[in-house]
Amino acid sequence: MTAYASPDHGGSGRHEPMLMTISYGKGRVFHTPMGHADYSQECVGFIVSLQRGTEWAATGKVTPTEIPQDFPTADKVSSRKFD
């Protein structure tokens, strides 16, 4: 997954990696630069991506699940507020 880093906001003008997996010897690495602020960690897209990426890194597999009803869309932001 990538995100466009707009030069209008100090970005590179390129699509930068946001989710990636790497095999490293006998291990697996899941990396994301997302979630650096508390409000971004409340995003349902971030939560689901982190859960699934962590499961893959730990086991090499991801349990098939349905997309949550509150998953964000191109037109709708969705978050789960922390208590």
JOCOR-V825619 format. One record per backbone hydrogen bond with DSSP energy under -1.0 kcal/mol. CO is the residue of the C=O (numbers start at 1). NH is the residue of the N-H. Records with the same first field share a line. If there is no record, write none. Layout:
# JOCOR-V825619
CO=NH / NH
This chain:
# JOCOR-V825619
1=18 / 19
3=16
4=6
5=13
6=9 / 11
7=10
14=5
16=3
20=31
22=29
24=27
27=24
29=22
31=20
37=41
42=80
43=47
44=48
45=49
46=50
47=51
48=52
49=53
50=54
51=55
52=56
53=57
54=58
55=59
56=60
68=71
76=73
78=44
